[in-house]
Amino acid sequence: MSDIGFTLYNSAVLIGAVAAFMAAFVNAIAGGGTFIAFPTLTGVIGMTEKLANATCTVGLWPGYASSVMAARKELASIERVCSDLSVDSGFQL
């Protein structure tokens, strides 16, 4: 591999890593980390749109799962309200 190709590869990896951390940070605060990760994967790394979409989904999923685990007490109270409403309306969840 030539020096120029190796330098461009290193630059793409560095930009991808910085974009991944920025996407995780944005996703943790307000959501929407895909708006940073997707263009980086398609434009800088050169992935196809389908592969970049799948990569974003798999890459950001642990953040979604940890958010649910962190909010499980609040979600339990919502589940109780939903099951009360479903019993009142004649439907079971």
C-alpha positions in Angstrom: 0.0 0.0 0.0 1.4 3.4 -0.9 2.0 6.1 1.7 -0.8 8.3 0.3 -3.4 5.4 0.4 -2.3 4.5 4.0 -2.7 8.2 5.1 -6.1 8.4 3.5 -7.2 5.2 5.2 -5.9 6.5 8.6 -7.8 9.7 8.0 -11.0 7.9 7.2 -10.7 5.7 10.3 -9.9 8.7 12.5 -12.9 10.7 11.1 -15.1 7.6 11.5 -14.1 7.2 15.1 -14.6 10.9 16.0 -18.0 10.7 14.3 -19.0 7.6 16.2 -18.2 9.3 19.5 -20.1 12.4 18.5 -23.1 10.3 17.4 -23.1 8.5 20.7 -22.9 11.7 22.6 -25.7 13.3 20.6 -27.8 10.2 20.9 -27.4 10.1 24.7 -28.4 13.7 25.1 -31.3 14.1 22.7 -31.3 11.3 20.1 -30.5 11.7 16.5 -26.9 10.3 16.5 -27.7 8.7 13.1 -27.6 12.2 11.6 -23.9 12.3 12.3 -23.0 8.6 11.8 -24.9 7.9 8.5 -23.3 10.7 6.4 -19.9 9.8 7.7 -20.3 6.2 6.8 -21.6 6.9 3.3 -19.5 9.9 2.4 -16.2 9.4 4.2 -16.0 5.6 4.6 -17.8 4.9 1.3 -20.4 2.4 2.5 -23.7 1.8 0.6 -26.8 3.4 2.1 -28.2 0.0 3.2 -25.0 -1.1 4.8 -24.6 2.3 6.5 -28.2 2.1 7.8 -27.7 -1.4 9.2 -24.4 -0.3 10.8 -26.0 2.7 12.5 -28.8 0.6 13.8 -26.5 -2.1 15.2 -24.0 0.5 16.5 -26.4 2.7 18.3 -28.6 -0.1 19.7 -26.6 -0.6 22.9 -27.3 3.1 23.8 -31.1 2.5 23.3 -30.9 -0.6 25.5 -29.0 1.1 28.3 -31.5 4.0 28.2 -34.4 1.5 28.7 -32.5 -0.2 31.6 -31.8 3.2 33.2 -35.5 4.2 33.0 -37.0 0.8 34.0 -38.6 2.1 37.2 -40.4 4.8 35.2 -41.4 2.3 32.5 -42.8 0.0 35.1 -45.3 2.6 36.2 -46.3 3.3 32.6 -46.8 -0.5 32.1 -49.1 -0.6 35.1 -51.2 2.3 33.7 -51.3 0.7 30.3 -52.5 -2.7 31.7 -55.1 -0.9 33.8 -56.4 0.9 30.7 -56.4 -2.4 28.7 -58.4 -4.2 31.4 -60.9 -1.3 31.5 -61.3 -1.3 27.8 -61.6 -5.1 27.6 -58.3 -5.8 25.9 -55.3 -7.6 27.4 -51.7 -6.7 26.6 
